[in-house]
Amino acid sequence: MVQDLYKQKRSLELSWQLEYEQNGKYTLDMVKIDNAIKDVINEIKAEERKIADRENAIRNAAAQVSVAT
């Protein structure tokens, strides 16, 4: 999932660059692309946060061993 989001972000960045090269200035379409990139970045952060939380939960869930004497 995260890899797909990174690919989507890169695709948007290439679209932004192409738009700039075609027009030579900052356009309204580029504003839309910028906003889409920001949305994808927020999704990436959320997914990476979920992954980190899962990894921390696994690490913190180490087996609790009680030794009876």
Residue pairs with C-beta under 8 A, 6 or more apart in sequence:
1 47
2 44
2 47
2 48
2 51
5 40
5 43
5 44
5 47
6 44
8 40
9 37
9 40
9 41
9 44
12 33
12 36
12 37
12 40
13 37
15 33
16 30
16 33
16 34
16 37
19 27
19 29
19 30
19 33
20 26
20 30
